[in-house]
Amino acid sequence: MKPLSATPRTSLGRYPERSTSDRAVLYEILDAGLICHLGVVVNGTPRAVPTCYGRLGDTLYVHGSTGASSMMKAPSQEVCVTVTHLDGLVLARSLFHHSINYRSAMVYGVPSPVTGDDEKRAALRVITEQLAPGQWDAARRPTRKELAGVAVLALPLDEASVKVRQGPPGDEDEDYALPVWAGVLPVRQAFGAPVPDPALAPGISVPAHIAAR
């Protein structure tokens, strides 16, 4: 597995010890997420658009409406896609040293539109399985008309950076004697119990792949 690229915009100026060139860490961060932010300039104005995504190998797929200006403008320019996980609030003895524990990834590149029906179905399957593994085979597949209304972009993972902070606060030496509680308040994301659609036909139970979440 080739290491992550080291370019001027992927090399950290501050806290370089929080970065890694391990591509496996990038995959772990991307695979654990549900929502990314697509950074794109539209008519001279930057936008950070939240959207669902999925990864297959060294390609990241994002999708949106064919009528969305962000999806129409993105293939003609460089974009930045970010994924962040908040793992904890780091509460220090001094306000200056408060922080967060997190895992984050930034991917740069020029995305390519996915155009063929078969290729688009394959990409949408990747995105669907990122959100709910097993759902692609459980639900009705998109029709050609529905496919025509969805835009999918493919972004290569050629240029990316990873930044991770974990652990307790780092206070000034003289502050460790202060009578102030310090530590980490962990943050976790969890799924709740499935809520059935009120229009659900009688006798349809929660499928195993949903109940398992």
N, CA, C and O of each residue as an XYZ file, in Angstrom:
852
protein
N       0.855     -1.187      0.000
C       0.000      0.000      0.000
C       0.895      1.244      0.000
O       1.694      1.439      0.916
N       0.758      2.075     -1.025
C       1.628      3.244     -1.131
C       1.267      4.272     -0.068
O       0.091      4.429      0.260
N       2.272      4.986      0.486
C       1.994      5.998      1.507
C       1.280      7.198      0.909
O       1.268      7.394     -0.306
N       0.687      7.994      1.785
C       0.024      9.212      1.339
C       1.037     10.200      0.782
O       2.198     10.223      1.191
N       0.575     11.011     -0.155
C       1.444     11.984     -0.793
C       1.857     13.071      0.191
O       1.104     13.427      1.098
N       3.064     13.591     -0.004
C       3.537     14.720      0.803
C       3.653     15.927     -0.116
O       4.639     16.074     -0.838
N       2.645     16.787     -0.086
C       2.631     17.993     -0.905
C       2.544     19.199      0.019
O       2.247     19.040      1.203
N       2.792     20.391     -0.488
C       2.723     21.565      0.390
C       1.391     21.709      1.115
O       1.368     22.198      2.245
N       0.295     21.305      0.514
C      -0.991     21.493      1.180
C      -1.423     20.281      1.998
O      -2.421     20.357      2.714
N      -0.705     19.175      1.914
C      -1.019     18.037      2.785
C      -0.026     17.891      3.928
O      -0.223     17.065      4.820
N       1.049     18.692      3.909
C       2.040     18.644      4.984
C       1.633     19.630      6.075
O       1.368     20.798      5.792
N       1.583     19.160      7.322
C       1.137     19.990      8.434
C       2.256     20.919      8.894
O       3.383     20.485      9.129
N       1.924     22.212      9.020
C       2.873     23.178      9.551
C       2.904     23.169     11.069
O       3.962     23.306     11.684
N       1.713     23.005     11.674
C       1.607     22.941     13.137
C       1.256     21.524     13.551
O       0.478     20.845     12.881
N       1.827     21.090     14.642
C       1.600     19.746     15.174
C       1.792     18.670     14.107
O       0.893     17.863     13.873
N       2.950     18.655     13.462
C       3.173     17.629     12.426
C       3.122     16.209     12.979
O       2.918     15.254     12.229
N       3.310     16.069     14.308
C       3.247     14.741     14.906
C       1.842     14.152     14.863
O       1.671     12.955     15.096
N       0.838     14.967     14.572
C      -0.536     14.474     14.475
C      -0.873     13.934     13.086
O      -1.966     13.411     12.867
N       0.052     14.062     12.168
C      -0.202     13.568     10.820
C       0.410     12.177     10.654
O       1.210     11.731     11.476
N       0.021     11.516      9.592
C       0.580     10.214      9.265
C       0.564     10.028      7.760
O      -0.297     10.570      7.067
N       1.504      9.272      7.264
C       1.532      8.940      5.838
C       0.963      7.553      5.580
O       1.027      7.045      4.460
N       0.406      6.946      6.618
C      -0.148      5.594      6.515
C      -1.502      5.655      5.805
O      -2.471      6.181      6.354
N      -1.566      5.125      4.607
C      -2.805      5.159      3.826
C      -3.909      4.368      4.507
O      -5.086      4.682      4.330
N      -3.556      3.345      5.284
C      -4.554      2.545      5.984
C      -5.328      3.395      6.989
O      -6.513      3.149      7.212
N      -4.686      4.381      7.595
C      -5.376      5.265      8.533
C      -6.390      6.125      7.791
O      -7.490      6.362      8.290
N      -6.022      6.596      6.595
C      -6.971      7.353      5.773
C      -8.190      6.495      5.477
O      -9.320      6.966      5.608
N      -7.982      5.249      5.082
C      -9.102      4.364      4.784
C      -9.989      4.175      6.019
O     -11.215      4.206      5.910
N      -9.386      3.981      7.174
C     -10.152      3.772      8.408
C     -11.033      4.975      8.717
O     -12.191      4.814      9.104
N     -10.494      6.177      8.549
C     -11.262      7.391      8.831
C     -12.414      7.533      7.843
O     -13.543      7.823      8.239
N     -12.134      7.330      6.565
C     -13.181      7.451      5.553
C     -14.252      6.374      5.723
O     -15.444      6.660      5.605
N     -13.838      5.157      5.996
C     -14.792      4.046      6.096
C     -15.673      4.144      7.335
O     -16.759      3.565      7.367
N     -15.223      4.862      8.345
C     -16.000      4.993      9.576
C     -16.999      6.139      9.522
O     -17.810      6.289     10.436
N     -16.955      6.949      8.470
C     -17.814      8.123      8.399
C     -19.106      7.880      7.647
O     -19.266      6.875      6.955
N     -20.024      8.821      7.798
C     -21.310      8.774      7.110
C     -21.554     10.010      6.243
O     -22.255      9.941      5.234
N     -20.974     11.128      6.641
C     -21.177     12.392      5.940
C     -19.814     13.039      5.687
O     -18.945     13.046      6.558
N     -19.645     13.581      4.482
C     -18.460     14.371      4.186
C     -18.899     15.790      3.826
O     -20.088     16.060      3.652
N     -17.937     16.677      3.721
C     -18.203     18.024      3.222
C     -17.395     18.236      1.943
O     -16.173     18.087      1.926
N     -18.104     18.584      0.884
C     -17.498     18.849     -0.415
C     -17.257     20.346     -0.530
O     -18.203     21.132     -0.587
N     -15.988     20.736     -0.563
C     -15.628     22.141     -0.706
C     -15.413     22.480     -2.166
O     -14.538     21.912     -2.820
N     -16.214     23.411     -2.682
C     -16.168     23.761     -4.095
C     -16.502     25.237     -4.253
O     -17.280     25.785     -3.474
N     -15.921     25.878     -5.251
C     -16.204     27.285     -5.532
C     -17.276     27.360     -6.618
O     -17.113     26.808     -7.706
N     -18.366     28.048     -6.308
C     -19.474     28.218     -7.249
C     -19.687     29.707     -7.486
O     -20.023     30.455     -6.567
N     -19.489     30.121     -8.721
C     -19.653     31.536     -9.097
C     -18.832     32.454     -8.198
O     -19.299     33.509     -7.768
N     -17.600     32.032     -7.922
C     -16.681     32.853     -7.148
C     -16.848     32.768     -5.648
O     -16.115     33.425     -4.908
N     -17.801     31.970     -5.179
C     -18.061     31.857     -3.745
C     -17.789     30.428     -3.273
O     -18.307     29.475     -3.856
N     -16.982     30.273     -2.222
C     -16.722     28.918     -1.735
C     -17.930     28.347     -0.999
O     -18.643     29.061     -0.293
N     -18.144     27.039     -1.180
C     -19.225     26.334     -0.483
C     -18.667     25.044      0.118
O     -17.811     24.389     -0.476
N     -19.155     24.696      1.280
C     -18.838     23.404      1.899
C     -20.155     22.650      2.012
O     -20.951     22.915      2.914
N     -20.385     21.718      1.105
C     -21.676     21.057      0.965
C     -21.646     19.696      1.667
O     -20.843     18.838      1.299
N     -22.508     19.483      2.672
C     -22.562     18.160      3.304
C     -23.268     17.168      2.396
O     -24.309     17.479      1.817
N     -22.707     15.987      2.273
C     -23.301     14.977      1.402
C     -22.840     13.586      1.816
O     -21.844     13.438      2.525
N     -23.564     12.579      1.373
C     -23.174     11.197      1.632
C     -22.063     10.798      0.660
O     -21.922     11.383     -0.415
N     -21.294      9.814      1.047
C     -20.168      9.394      0.222
C     -19.887      7.920      0.453
O     -20.498      7.284      1.312
N     -18.966      7.392     -0.315
C     -18.516      6.024     -0.130
C     -17.145      5.863     -0.753
O     -16.779      6.599     -1.669
N     -16.384      4.890     -0.251
C     -15.041      4.645     -0.786
C     -14.947      3.234     -1.344
O     -15.438      2.278     -0.745
N     -14.312      3.124     -2.496
C     -13.990      1.828     -3.074
C     -12.553      1.906     -3.548
O     -12.245      2.633     -4.493
N     -11.668      1.159     -2.895
C     -10.262      1.230     -3.238
C      -9.718      2.629     -3.031
O      -9.855      3.204     -1.951
N      -9.100      3.176     -4.070
C      -8.526      4.518     -3.991
C      -9.413      5.571     -4.644
O      -8.922      6.579     -5.151
N     -10.715      5.331     -4.629
C     -11.665      6.289     -5.199
C     -12.737      6.626     -4.173
O     -13.295      5.742     -3.523
N     -13.015      7.918     -4.040
C     -14.087      8.396     -3.172
C     -15.234      8.865     -4.062
O     -15.024      9.637     -4.997
N     -16.451      8.395     -3.768
C     -17.626      8.784     -4.536
C     -18.521      9.689     -3.693
O     -18.775      9.408     -2.521
N     -18.993     10.767     -4.294
C     -19.985     11.638     -3.667
C     -21.134     11.801     -4.643
O     -20.955     11.646     -5.851
N     -22.316     12.113     -4.124
C     -23.455     12.229     -5.032
C     -24.332     13.407     -4.625
O     -24.237     13.933     -3.516
N     -25.187     13.799     -5.561
C     -26.123     14.893     -5.343
C     -27.059     14.990     -6.533
O     -27.028     14.149     -7.432
N     -27.879     16.009     -6.533
C     -28.816     16.215     -7.638
C     -28.079     16.712     -8.874
O     -27.108     17.463     -8.775
N     -28.550     16.287    -10.025
C     -27.970     16.791    -11.267
C     -28.191     18.291    -11.419
O     -27.488     18.950    -12.184
N     -29.156     18.826    -10.699
C     -29.416     20.257    -10.771
C     -28.638     21.080     -9.767
O     -28.727     22.308     -9.776
N     -27.871     20.426     -8.894
C     -27.107     21.152     -7.881
C     -25.903     21.834     -8.521
O     -25.116     21.191     -9.216
N     -25.764     23.126     -8.289
C     -24.657     23.865     -8.906
C     -23.304     23.354     -8.437
O     -22.329     23.395     -9.188
N     -23.238     22.874     -7.203
C     -21.964     22.357     -6.699
C     -21.537     21.118     -7.476
O     -20.350     20.942     -7.753
N     -22.492     20.253     -7.833
C     -22.161     19.049     -8.589
C     -21.813     19.377    -10.038
O     -21.019     18.674    -10.663
N     -22.411     20.449    -10.574
C     -22.120     20.830    -11.949
C     -20.766     21.519    -12.073
O     -20.074     21.350    -13.076
N     -20.383     22.297    -11.056
C     -19.141     23.059    -11.119
C     -17.919     22.249    -10.708
O     -16.810     22.521    -11.167
N     -18.117     21.252     -9.843
C     -16.981     20.531     -9.265
C     -16.057     19.886    -10.293
O     -14.840     19.981    -10.130
N     -16.567     19.230    -11.353
C     -15.651     18.561    -12.280
C     -14.722     19.492    -13.044
O     -13.777     19.016    -13.672
N     -14.953     20.790    -13.013
C     -14.124     21.731    -13.761
C     -13.054     22.387    -12.892
O     -12.388     23.319    -13.343
N     -12.876     21.922    -11.661
C     -11.955     22.600    -10.748
C     -11.457     21.632     -9.678
O     -11.956     20.514     -9.546
N     -10.471     22.085     -8.925
C     -10.007     21.314     -7.789
C     -10.970     21.517     -6.624
O     -11.447     22.625     -6.380
N     -11.242     20.439     -5.918
C     -12.134     20.489     -4.764
C     -11.399     19.935     -3.552
O     -10.308     19.376     -3.661
N     -12.023     20.104     -2.409
C     -11.495     19.544     -1.173
C     -12.646     18.859     -0.444
O     -13.676     19.479     -0.178
N     -12.468     17.575     -0.121
C     -13.471     16.816      0.613
C     -12.911     16.494      1.990
O     -11.783     16.017      2.115
N     -13.709     16.758      3.025
C     -13.255     16.500      4.388
C     -14.209     15.563      5.107
O     -15.417     15.578      4.873
N     -13.643     14.747      5.988
C     -14.396     13.874      6.884
C     -13.763     14.015      8.264
O     -12.545     13.915      8.407
N     -14.595     14.249      9.279
C     -14.093     14.446     10.644
C     -14.909     13.641     11.628
O     -16.135     13.586     11.536
N     -14.222     13.012     12.578
C     -14.857     12.312     13.693
C     -14.456     13.011     14.988
O     -13.268     13.171     15.269
N     -15.439     13.424     15.769
C     -15.180     14.004     17.088
C     -15.192     12.881     18.114
O     -16.216     12.228     18.312
N     -14.057     12.656     18.765
C     -13.920     11.549     19.716
C     -13.966     11.982     21.169
O     -14.197     11.152     22.048
N     -13.751     13.265     21.445
C     -13.796     13.682     22.842
C     -13.510     15.160     23.006
O     -12.836     15.771     22.177
N     -14.029     15.733     24.090
C     -13.703     17.101     24.476
C     -12.542     17.040     25.462
O     -12.613     16.347     26.477
N     -11.484     17.764     25.159
C     -10.295     17.760     26.006
C     -10.342     19.001     26.886
O     -10.150     20.119     26.410
N     -10.597     18.794     28.166
C     -10.785     19.880     29.121
C      -9.527     20.034     29.960
O      -9.169     19.153     30.743
N      -8.868     21.165     29.782
C      -7.592     21.409     30.445
C      -7.773     22.275     31.681
O      -8.878     22.730     31.978
N      -6.684     22.496     32.395
C      -6.711     23.361     33.584
C      -6.757     24.816     33.175
O      -7.270     25.656     33.914
N      -6.226     25.122     32.003
C      -6.292     26.481     31.461
C      -7.167     26.473     30.218
O      -7.198     25.488     29.480
N      -7.869     27.562     29.987
C      -8.728     27.634     28.811
C      -7.920     27.556     27.521
O      -8.404     27.049     26.510
N      -6.695     28.057     27.559
C      -5.873     28.088     26.358
C      -5.598     26.683     25.827
O      -5.492     26.484     24.617
N      -5.483     25.729     26.714
C      -5.112     24.379     26.305
C      -6.306     23.436     26.153
O      -6.120     22.228     26.008
N      -7.530     23.972     26.184
C      -8.672     23.134     25.836
C      -8.547     22.715     24.375
O      -8.020     23.459     23.548
N      -9.032     21.530     24.071
C      -8.902     21.015     22.709
C      -9.978     19.961     22.461
O     -10.919     19.834     23.245
N      -9.841     19.221     21.393
C     -10.721     18.095     21.105
C      -9.860     16.924     20.631
O      -8.801     17.115     20.035
N     -10.329     15.728     20.904
C      -9.750     14.538     20.292
C     -10.550     14.253     19.019
O     -11.781     14.273     19.038
N      -9.859     13.990     17.934
C     -10.541     13.859     16.651
C      -9.699     13.024     15.691
O      -8.513     12.782     15.918
N     -10.343     12.598     14.622
C      -9.690     11.985     13.477
C     -10.235     12.688     12.236
O     -11.451     12.771     12.061
N      -9.369     13.185     11.387
C      -9.848     13.937     10.229
C      -9.034     13.599      8.985
O      -7.864     13.222      9.055
N      -9.700     13.748      7.853
C      -9.058     13.516      6.565
C      -9.466     14.621      5.603
O     -10.611     15.073      5.604
N      -8.515     15.046      4.786
C      -8.767     16.022      3.731
C      -8.254     15.438      2.426
O      -7.115     14.980      2.340
N      -9.111     15.459      1.411
C      -8.757     14.907      0.109
C      -8.857     16.024     -0.926
O      -9.869     16.719     -1.005
N      -7.794     16.191     -1.720
C      -7.765     17.197     -2.773
C      -7.764     16.520     -4.140
O      -7.272     15.402     -4.291
N      -8.317     17.208     -5.124
C      -8.249     16.683     -6.478
C      -9.358     17.222     -7.356
O     -10.239     17.949     -6.896
N      -9.306     16.858     -8.619
C     -10.342     17.229     -9.592
C     -11.232     16.005     -9.798
O     -10.763     14.989    -10.311
N     -12.502     16.079     -9.410
C     -13.379     14.911     -9.555
C     -13.823     14.708    -10.993
O     -13.860     15.638    -11.798
N     -14.161     13.454    -11.287
C     -14.676     13.116    -12.609
C     -16.131     12.687    -12.478
O     -16.463     11.937    -11.561
N     -17.005     13.142    -13.369
C     -18.396     12.688    -13.324
C     -18.499     11.223    -13.720
O     -17.840     10.777    -14.660
N     -19.330     10.477    -12.997
C     -19.612      9.089    -13.344
C     -20.842      9.108    -14.245
O     -21.913      9.534    -13.815
N     -20.703      8.655    -15.485
C     -21.763      8.873    -16.475
C     -22.537      7.620    -16.871
O     -23.764      7.668    -16.950
N     -21.876      6.527    -17.117
C     -22.569      5.327    -17.575
C     -23.512      4.774    -16.520
O     -23.231      4.862    -15.325
N     -24.635      4.202    -16.956
C     -25.619      3.677    -16.003
C     -25.015      2.597    -15.112
O     -25.234      2.605    -13.901
N     -24.266      1.678    -15.686
C     -23.681      0.607    -14.888
C     -22.665      1.164    -13.891
O     -22.632      0.752    -12.732
N     -21.843      2.097    -14.350
C     -20.852      2.691    -13.460
C     -21.526      3.489    -12.356
O     -21.078      3.480    -11.210
N     -22.611      4.184    -12.708
C     -23.314      4.985    -11.707
C     -23.988      4.087    -10.673
O     -23.971      4.391     -9.480
N     -24.578      2.989    -11.122
C     -25.186      2.046    -10.172
C     -24.127      1.495     -9.216
O     -24.366      1.380     -8.014
N     -22.965      1.160     -9.756
C     -21.894      0.623     -8.918
C     -21.453      1.648     -7.877
O     -21.214      1.295     -6.722
N     -21.343      2.917     -8.281
C     -20.936      3.966     -7.354
C     -22.008      4.214     -6.301
O     -21.694      4.408     -5.127
N     -23.277      4.209     -6.719
C     -24.364      4.418     -5.765
C     -24.456      3.255     -4.780
O     -24.840      3.449     -3.627
N     -24.112      2.065     -5.222
C     -24.080      0.933     -4.301
C     -23.021      1.160     -3.216
O     -23.253      0.875     -2.041
N     -21.859      1.677     -3.625
C     -20.793      1.964     -2.664
C     -21.276      2.983     -1.631
O     -21.036      2.823     -0.434
N     -21.955      4.024     -2.098
C     -22.446      5.065     -1.184
C     -23.527      4.503     -0.261
O     -23.527      4.781      0.938
N     -24.448      3.712     -0.819
C     -25.522      3.125     -0.010
C     -24.964      2.200      1.055
O     -25.397      2.239      2.207
N     -23.999      1.366      0.672
C     -23.422      0.420      1.619
C     -22.577      1.108      2.677
O     -22.383      0.562      3.763
N     -22.069      2.308      2.375
C     -21.354      3.088      3.384
C     -22.308      3.469      4.509
O     -21.933      3.434      5.681
N     -23.541      3.834      4.158
C     -24.529      4.273      5.140
C     -25.186      3.099      5.855
O     -25.312      3.104      7.080
N     -25.601      2.105      5.101
C     -26.349      0.980      5.666
C     -25.960     -0.293      4.936
O     -26.599     -0.660      3.950
N     -24.920     -0.970      5.406
C     -24.483     -2.201      4.737
C     -25.615     -3.211      4.602
O     -26.293     -3.525      5.580
N     -25.816     -3.716      3.396
C     -26.882     -4.669      3.121
C     -28.128     -4.053      2.517
O     -28.998     -4.775      2.031
N     -28.230     -2.733      2.537
C     -29.451     -2.070      2.078
C     -29.608     -2.109      0.566
O     -30.733     -2.134      0.066
N     -28.499     -2.114     -0.173
C     -28.595     -2.122     -1.625
C     -29.344     -3.353     -2.124
O     -30.126     -3.263     -3.070
N     -29.112     -4.484     -1.502
C     -29.769     -5.719     -1.919
C     -31.172     -5.864     -1.344
O     -31.930     -6.734     -1.773
N     -31.527     -5.015     -0.374
C     -32.834     -5.132      0.273
C     -33.891     -4.247     -0.373
O     -35.073     -4.589     -0.350
N     -33.496     -3.130     -0.943
C     -34.454     -2.154     -1.477
C     -34.514     -2.230     -3.007
O     -33.666     -2.853     -3.644
N     -35.530     -1.586     -3.578
C     -35.663     -1.536     -5.036
C     -34.492     -0.756     -5.637
O     -34.091      0.277     -5.101
N     -33.960     -1.242     -6.723
C     -32.848     -0.565     -7.401
C     -33.367      0.673     -8.149
O     -34.542      0.724     -8.511
N     -32.511      1.656     -8.380
C     -32.948      2.858     -9.105
C     -33.260      2.564    -10.565
O     -32.582      1.766    -11.213
N     -34.297      3.223    -11.069
C     -34.654      3.113    -12.480
C     -33.729      4.005    -13.305
O     -32.965      4.794    -12.749
N     -33.799      3.881    -14.615
C     -32.973      4.728    -15.485
C     -33.348      6.200    -15.316
O     -32.484      7.076    -15.364
N     -34.644      6.467    -15.118
C     -35.080      7.846    -14.904
C     -34.499      8.392    -13.606
O     -34.049      9.537    -13.555
N     -34.510      7.568    -12.553
C     -33.951      8.007    -11.274
C     -32.442      8.204    -11.380
O     -31.890      9.145    -10.810
N     -31.783      7.314    -12.109
C     -30.339      7.471    -12.304
C     -30.017      8.781    -13.007
O     -29.020      9.436    -12.703
N     -30.880      9.155    -13.958
C     -30.646     10.385    -14.710
C     -30.738     11.627    -13.835
O     -30.185     12.672    -14.177
N     -31.437     11.518    -12.705
C     -31.592     12.665    -11.820
C     -30.534     12.763    -10.738
O     -30.561     13.678     -9.914
N     -29.593     11.809    -10.740
C     -28.544     11.781     -9.721
C     -27.189     12.008    -10.372
O     -26.859     11.380    -11.379
N     -26.414     12.901     -9.796
C     -25.043     13.133    -10.244
C     -24.095     12.455     -9.264
O     -24.260     12.561     -8.048
N     -23.110     11.763     -9.801
C     -22.100     11.098     -8.977
C     -20.725     11.550     -9.442
O     -20.443     11.572    -10.640
N     -19.876     11.908     -8.493
C     -18.509     12.319     -8.795
C     -17.534     11.318     -8.196
O     -17.741     10.809     -7.094
N     -16.474     11.046     -8.936
C     -15.413     10.154     -8.474
C     -14.153     10.974     -8.229
O     -13.666     11.658     -9.129
N     -13.628     10.901     -7.007
C     -12.443     11.667     -6.634
C     -11.327     10.696     -6.256
O     -11.492      9.923     -5.313
N     -10.202     10.713     -6.961
C      -9.114      9.796     -6.618
C      -8.456     10.199     -5.303
O      -8.358     11.382     -4.977
N      -8.011      9.201     -4.560
C      -7.351      9.455     -3.274
C      -5.843      9.584     -3.480
O      -5.048      8.989     -2.753
N      -5.466     10.379     -4.494
C      -4.056     10.567     -4.808
C      -3.386     11.576     -3.888
O      -2.206     11.436     -3.566
N      -4.127     12.587     -3.465
C      -3.565     13.627     -2.606
C      -4.476     13.814     -1.402
O      -5.595     14.312     -1.526
N      -3.993     13.416     -0.258
C      -4.821     13.471      0.948
C      -3.933     13.641      2.167
O      -2.760     13.266      2.161
N      -4.512     14.211      3.208
C      -3.802     14.339      4.479
C      -4.687     13.815      5.599
O      -5.915     13.865      5.519
N      -4.048     13.317      6.631
C      -4.731     12.777      7.797
C      -4.178     13.476      9.029
O      -2.972     13.686      9.150
N      -5.076     13.833      9.943
C      -4.660     14.467     11.187
C      -5.467     13.866     12.334
O      -6.694     13.785     12.273
N      -4.763     13.450     13.368
C      -5.401     12.778     14.495
C      -4.856     13.342     15.801
O      -3.646     13.501     15.960
N      -5.761     13.643     16.739
C      -5.354     13.995     18.103
C      -6.081     13.075     19.065
O      -7.303     12.944     19.003
N      -5.337     12.442     19.947
C      -5.895     11.592     20.993
C      -5.125     11.866     22.283
O      -3.992     12.346     22.250
N      -5.749     11.558     23.415
C      -5.023     11.666     24.672
C      -5.484     12.807     25.556
O      -6.400     13.546     25.195
N      -4.849     12.954     26.723
C      -5.251     13.954     27.723
C      -4.789     15.356     27.344
O      -4.061     15.532     26.366
N      -5.211     16.351     28.116
C      -4.767     17.717     27.848
C      -3.283     17.881     28.130
O      -2.694     17.127     28.903
N      -2.696     18.871     27.494
C      -1.298     19.211     27.757
C      -1.207     20.596     28.348
O      -1.166     21.587     27.620
N      -1.176     20.669     29.662
C      -1.154     21.957     30.358
C       0.274     22.466     30.551
O       1.245     21.730     30.373
N       0.374     23.737     30.919
C       1.661     24.299     31.311
C       2.095     23.649     32.626
O       1.260     23.283     33.453
N       3.406     23.512     32.808
C       3.914     22.835     34.006
C       3.381     23.458     35.286
O       3.033     22.746     36.228
N       3.316     24.773     35.324
C       2.882     25.437     36.552
C       1.383     25.293     36.802
O       0.918     25.559     37.910
N       0.627     24.880     35.798
C      -0.829     24.760     35.957
C      -1.266     23.413     36.515
O      -2.416     23.262     36.924
N      -0.361     22.424     36.537
C      -0.763     21.105     37.021
C      -1.132     21.115     38.498
O      -1.813     20.204     38.968
N      -0.696     22.127     39.235
C      -1.013     22.226     40.658
C      -2.340     22.939     40.910
O      -2.785     23.014     42.056
N      -2.982     23.464     39.862
C      -4.244     24.178     40.049
C      -5.353     23.210     40.466
O      -5.393     22.074     39.994
N      -6.259     23.657     41.353
C      -7.363     22.790     41.795
C      -8.517     22.802     40.781
O      -9.654     23.124     41.125
N      -8.206     22.447     39.536
C      -9.179     22.463     38.437
C      -9.210     21.065     37.820
O      -8.169     20.491     37.503
N     -10.434     20.522     37.653
C     -10.533     19.195     37.035
C     -10.098     19.272     35.589
O     -10.437     20.218     34.877
N      -9.345     18.276     35.156
C      -8.892     18.203     33.771
C      -9.021     16.759     33.291
O      -8.876     15.822     34.076
N      -9.290     16.590     32.028
C      -9.427     15.246     31.472
C     -10.142     15.287     30.136
O     -10.201     16.327     29.480
N     -10.682     14.150     29.744
C     -11.341     13.998     28.443
C     -12.782     13.551     28.653
O     -13.043     12.614     29.407
N     -13.708     14.217     27.991
C     -15.107     13.816     27.962
C     -15.343     13.107     26.629
O     -15.486     13.771     25.603
N     -15.388     11.760     26.621
C     -15.515     11.034     25.352
C     -16.830     11.350     24.646
O     -17.850     11.608     25.285
N     -16.785     11.325     23.328
C     -17.957     11.535     22.481
C     -18.098     10.306     21.594
O     -17.141      9.881     20.947
N     -19.305      9.738     21.570
C     -19.556      8.557     20.747
C     -20.856      8.750     19.965
O     -21.815      9.339     20.465
N     -20.870      8.251     18.744
C     -22.085      8.265     17.927
C     -22.674      6.865     17.925
O     -21.967      5.882     17.702
N     -23.971      6.782     18.173
C     -24.623      5.474     18.238
C     -25.980      5.539     17.560
O     -26.647      6.573     17.577
N     -26.384      4.417     16.958
C     -27.697      4.317     16.350
C     -28.730      3.959     17.422
O     -28.445      3.196     18.346
N     -29.928      4.520     17.283
C     -31.027      4.169     18.177
C     -31.830      3.014     17.611
O     -31.470      2.422     16.592
N     -32.924      2.704     18.292
C     -33.803      1.629     17.832
C     -34.493      2.057     16.530
O     -34.932      3.202     16.426
N     -34.597      1.174     15.545
C     -35.249      1.515     14.275
C     -36.707      1.941     14.491
O     -37.442      1.315     15.254
N     -37.106      3.006     13.811
C     -38.476      3.525     13.889
C     -39.182      3.213     12.569
O     -38.786      3.755     11.538
N     -40.203      2.368     12.558
C     -40.840      1.984     11.297
C     -41.634      3.127     10.675
O     -42.183      3.978     11.374
N     -41.680      3.126      9.369
C     -42.502      4.059      8.615
C     -43.971      3.809      8.987
O     -44.406      2.657      8.991
N     -44.753      4.873      9.302
C     -46.173      4.667      9.610
C     -46.941      3.974      8.490
O     -47.965      3.339      8.739
N     -46.445      4.096      7.249
C     -47.126      3.470      6.115
C     -46.627      2.054      5.841
O     -47.002      1.451      4.835
N     -45.786      1.518      6.723
C     -45.237      0.180      6.514
C     -46.352     -0.866      6.549
O     -47.208     -0.840      7.433
N     -46.336     -1.780      5.588
C     -47.352     -2.839      5.537
C     -47.206     -3.766      6.745
O     -46.092     -4.004      7.211
N     -48.314     -4.287      7.250
C     -48.258     -5.192      8.410
C     -47.394     -6.422      8.128
O     -47.356     -6.932      7.008
N     -46.715     -6.876      9.155
C     -45.954     -8.107      9.056
C     -44.537     -7.971      8.561
O     -43.815     -8.964      8.471
N     -44.117     -6.744      8.234
C     -42.739     -6.543      7.772
C     -41.884     -6.182      8.977
O     -42.063     -5.118      9.571
N     -40.976     -7.041      9.334
C     -40.126     -6.826     10.500
C     -38.835     -6.116     10.099
O     -38.509     -6.008      8.917
N     -38.121     -5.644     11.088
C     -36.845     -4.969     10.841
C     -35.846     -5.993     10.306
O     -35.621     -7.013     10.956
N     -35.243     -5.755      9.144
C     -34.280     -6.721      8.598
C     -33.030     -6.812      9.462
O     -32.690     -5.880     10.191
N     -32.368     -7.931      9.368
C     -31.202     -8.186     10.221
C     -30.099     -7.167     10.024
O     -29.428     -6.781     10.981
N     -29.903     -6.723      8.775
C     -28.794     -5.795      8.554
C     -29.077     -4.414      9.140
O     -28.141     -3.656      9.397
N     -30.342     -4.074      9.354
C     -30.687     -2.817     10.016
C     -30.665     -2.992     11.539
O     -30.140     -2.140     12.256
N     -31.225     -4.078     12.022
C     -31.229     -4.329     13.454
C     -29.820     -4.429     14.018
O     -29.581     -4.097     15.179
N     -28.896     -4.887     13.195
C     -27.517     -5.056     13.659
C     -26.793     -3.745     13.872
O     -25.765     -3.716     14.549
N     -27.300     -2.659     13.312
C     -26.625     -1.365     13.483
C     -26.815     -0.875     14.897
O     -26.325      0.198     15.250
